[in-house]
C-alpha cells in the first residue's frame, strides 16, 4: 500500500501512478497524465502543519513532554540535601496527592554542594492530569530545591503491537473518485459504487481476520489482462533477478496469470512463508507515517480495487495492479524485505521532517530504484515495474543515474508530473540495506526500537536493561549457530 495508503499504494503516498501509454510493439512515445501529489507531498504538508501548530502552542507546554487524553507527561529535576530526612517522604507524598503515575525515578549525587552538605539530585518522569501540572510543580518547590522542568524531544505516537495497525487508518482522500473531478472514474457512478464496496472491506478489516475475497468483474479482469500481458514481456529483460524469480513463483503458487487477479489472502500467505511479510487490505492512500509504520511490522498495506477501464496504463493512485505486479514480487526476497522493514523501523517516533526524508528515500528506492546485476542496470522499484512507459524510460540513455547515497536521496527533488530525470542505482540490496541502517541510526529519537518476531510487537529500547536483555537473546542465537557450525565441521 502506500506510504500514503497503498504502496503508491505503498508509497502509495510516496509513489506515483504509472503513466498512460498506448501499447505498441515498437514502443513509441507515451502520453503521461501525471500522478498528482505523492507520499512525499503528504509528509511535507504534515510537517508544515505540525510546525504551525507548535508555533501557536501555549507557553504552558514548556513543561510538558507529551499530552494524551488530558494527561501530561512531565520531566522534573529537583535536589534534596539529605534523602533520609522527611523531605523525601514529603516530596514523594506530593506525587501521591495529585494521583501522579511515576514512570521513571532516578537519583545521582548532586553536583552542586550547598552549605558544605552533600545530597542527591532526582529525576522523575511522571504522568498527571494537565490541569494539575502547574500546582504539582509548585508543591514540589515547597519541599525541594532547584526544581526544574525540561521538555524532552517530542515524538509521535506509533503502534507497539501489530493489532495497533487497526488504528493506522489516516487516509489521504484527494484521490477519492467521489471527490476528485480529475479521477478517471469520477463520472462513472458504477465504478464509484464498486470502489466504495471494495473500500468497505478494508474499513471493516481487523488484524487477524482472513482477508475477504473480491470477485472481480470481466471488465476488471480485462484491465488487469492488458497491463499484465504488456509488462510481463518486459520483465525478463528489464526487471532484477529477484523480481523475475519471485514472479515465476507467484504464477506457480498464487494464481498470477493474465486471466486472473490474485486474491490478497493467498498472496499474503505466500509472502509470510518466504520473508515474514503479510498483506493488509487498505481502502486508499494512507498517510506517510501510518504506511511506513506498517512496514516496521512487516505488513504491507495493499489495495484490492483496480484502476478505471478507460485508463488501463495509468492510475492517479495505488491500485492492486501496482501492488501485485510491482511490490509483491520484491517483498518475496529476504534481503529486500529486510530493507523495507528497516525503513519502517526508522520511521517510528521520527519527527515530521524525518518522515518526509524517509518518504523520499522510499520513493527513490522501493518505488523507483535501480540496481546493478552482472554488469547491467536492472529495475527493482515497484513504480517502474508497474508502469510500461517509465520502465522503458528508466533504462534508456535519457535519465541521469547516480550511485545510491541515503543522505543525497533523502533530499533529492522528485518529479511528479512526468518521468523521473534522476534515478539512484544500488550496488546490491545488501549494500542498500546497510546504508539505510546507518542512516536510520542518525535519526534523533530518545530511544531505539526493535521488532520482536515472536510477538509481532515493537520493543522500545530506552534503558540499558532492555538493551542488555536484547544482547542476551542475540548471544543465544549466536551460540546456537556456532554449535551448528561445529557439528558440520
C-alpha positions, 0 to 999 in steps of 0.5 A, spaced: 500 500 500 502 506 500 506 510 504 500 514 503 495 508 503 497 503 498 504 502 496 503 508 491 499 504 494 505 503 498 508 509 497 502 509 495 503 516 498 510 516 496 509 513 489 506 515 483 501 512 478 504 509 472 503 513 466 498 512 460 501 509 454 498 506 448 501 499 447 505 498 441 510 493 439 515 498 437 514 502 443 513 509 441 512 515 445 507 515 451 502 520 453 503 521 461 497 524 465 501 525 471 500 522 478 498 528 482 501 529 489 505 523 492 507 520 499 512 525 499 507 531 498 503 528 504 509 528 509 511 535 507 504 538 508 504 534 515 510 537 517 508 544 515 502 543 519 505 540 525 510 546 525 504 551 525 501 548 530 507 548 535 508 555 533 501 557 536 502 552 542 501 555 549 507 557 553 504 552 558 507 546 554 514 548 556 513 543 561 510 538 558 513 532 554 507 529 551 499 530 552 494 524 551 487 524 553 488 530 558 494 527 561 501 530 561 507 527 561 512 531 565 520 531 566 522 534 573 529 535 576 529 537 583 535 536 589 534 534 596 540 535 601 539 529 605 534 523 602 533 520 609 530 526 612 522 527 611 523 531 605 523 525 601 517 522 604 514 529 603 516 530 596 514 523 594 507 524 598 506 530 593 506 525 587 501 521 591 496 527 592 495 529 585 494 521 583 501 522 579 503 515 575 511 515 576 514 512 570 521 513 571 525 515 578 532 516 578 537 519 583 545 521 582 549 525 587 548 532 586 553 536 583 552 542 586 554 542 594 550 547 598 552 549 605 558 544 605 552 538 605 552 533 600 545 530 597 542 527 591 539 530 585 532 526 582 529 525 576 522 523 575 518 522 569 511 522 571 504 522 568 498 527 571 492 530 569 494 537 565 490 541 569 494 539 575 501 540 572 502 547 574 500 546 582 504 539 582 510 543 580 509 548 585 508 543 591 514 540 589 518 547 590 515 547 597 519 541 599 525 541 594 530 545 591 532 547 584 526 544 581 526 544 574 522 542 568 525 540 561 521 538 555 524 532 552 524 531 544 517 530 542 515 524 538 509 521 535 505 516 537 506 509 533 503 502 534 507 497 539 503 491 537 501 489 530 493 489 532 495 497 533 495 497 525 487 497 526 488 504 528 493 506 522 487 508 518 489 516 516 487 516 509 489 521 504 482 522 500 484 527 494 484 521 490 477 519 492 473 518 485 467 521 489 471 527 490 476 528 485 473 531 478 480 529 475 479 521 477 478 517 471 472 514 474 469 520 477 463 520 472 462 513 472 457 512 478 458 504 477 465 504 478 464 509 484 459 504 487 464 498 486 470 502 489 466 504 495 464 496 496 471 494 495 473 500 500 468 497 505 472 491 506 478 494 508 474 499 513 471 493 516 478 489 516 481 487 523 488 484 524 487 477 524 481 476 520 482 472 513 482 477 508 475 477 504 475 475 497 473 480 491 470 477 485 472 481 480 468 483 474 470 481 466 471 488 465 476 488 471 479 482 469 480 485 462 484 491 465 488 487 469 489 482 462 492 488 458 497 491 463 499 484 465 500 481 458 504 488 456 509 488 462 510 481 463 514 481 456 518 486 459 520 483 465 525 478 463 529 483 460 528 489 464 526 487 471 532 484 477 533 477 478 529 477 484 523 480 481 523 475 475 524 469 480 519 471 485 514 472 479 515 465 476 513 463 483 507 467 484 504 464 477 506 457 480 503 458 487 498 464 487 494 464 481 498 470 477 496 469 470 493 474 465 486 471 466 486 472 473 487 477 479 490 474 485 486 474 491 490 478 497 489 472 502 493 467 498 498 472 496 499 474 503 500 467 505 505 466 500 509 472 502 509 470 510 512 463 508 518 466 504 520 473 508 515 474 514 511 479 510 503 479 510 498 483 506 493 488 509 487 490 505 487 498 505 481 502 502 486 508 499 492 512 500 494 512 507 498 517 510 506 517 510 507 515 517 501 510 518 504 506 511 511 506 513 509 504 520 506 498 517 512 496 514 516 496 521 511 490 522 512 487 516 505 488 513 504 491 507 498 495 506 495 493 499 489 495 495 484 490 492 480 495 487 483 496 480 484 502 476 478 505 471 477 501 464 478 507 460 485 508 463 488 501 463 496 504 463 495 509 468 492 510 475 492 517 479 493 512 485 495 505 488 491 500 485 492 492 486 495 492 479 501 496 482 501 492 488 501 485 485 505 486 479 510 491 482 511 490 490 509 483 491 514 480 487 520 484 491 517 483 498 518 475 496 526 476 497 529 476 504 534 481 503 529 486 500 524 485 505 529 486 510 530 493 507 523 495 507 522 493 514 528 497 516 525 503 513 519 502 517 523 501 523 526 508 522 520 511 521 517 510 528 517 516 533 521 520 527 519 527 527 515 530 521 521 532 517 524 525 518 518 522 515 518 526 509 526 524 508 524 517 509 518 518 504 523 520 499 528 515 500 522 510 499 520 513 493 527 513 490 528 506 492 522 501 493 518 505 488 523 507 483 530 504 484 535 501 480 540 496 481 546 493 478 546 485 476 552 482 472 554 488 469 547 491 467 542 496 470 536 492 472 529 495 475 527 493 482 522 499 484 515 497 484 513 504 480 517 502 474 515 495 474 508 497 474 508 502 469 510 500 461 512 507 459 517 509 465 520 502 465 522 503 458 524 510 460 528 508 466 533 504 462 534 508 456 540 513 455 535 519 457 535 519 465 541 521 469 543 515 474 547 516 480 550 511 485 545 510 491 547 515 497 541 515 503 543 522 505 543 525 497 536 521 496 533 523 502 533 530 499 533 529 492 527 533 488 522 528 485 518 529 479 511 528 479 508 530 473 512 526 468 518 521 468 523 521 473 530 525 470 534 522 476 534 515 478 539 512 484 542 505 482 544 500 488 550 496 488 546 490 491 540 490 496 545 488 501 549 494 500 542 498 500 540 495 506 546 497 510 546 504 508 539 505 510 541 502 517 546 507 518 542 512 516 536 510 520 541 510 526 542 518 525 535 519 526 534 523 533 529 519 537 530 518 545 530 511 544 531 505 539 526 500 537 526 493 535 521 488 532 520 482 536 518 476 531 515 472 536 510 477 538 509 481 532 510 487 537 515 493 537 520 493 543 522 500 545 529 500 547 530 506 552 534 503 558 540 499 558 536 493 561 532 492 555 538 493 551 542 488 555 536 483 555 536 484 547 544 482 547 542 476 551 537 473 546 542 475 540 548 471 544 543 465 544 542 465 537 549 466 536 551 460 540 546 456 537 549 457 530 556 456 532 554 449 535 551 448 528 557 450 525 561 445 529 557 439 528 558 440 520 565 441 521 
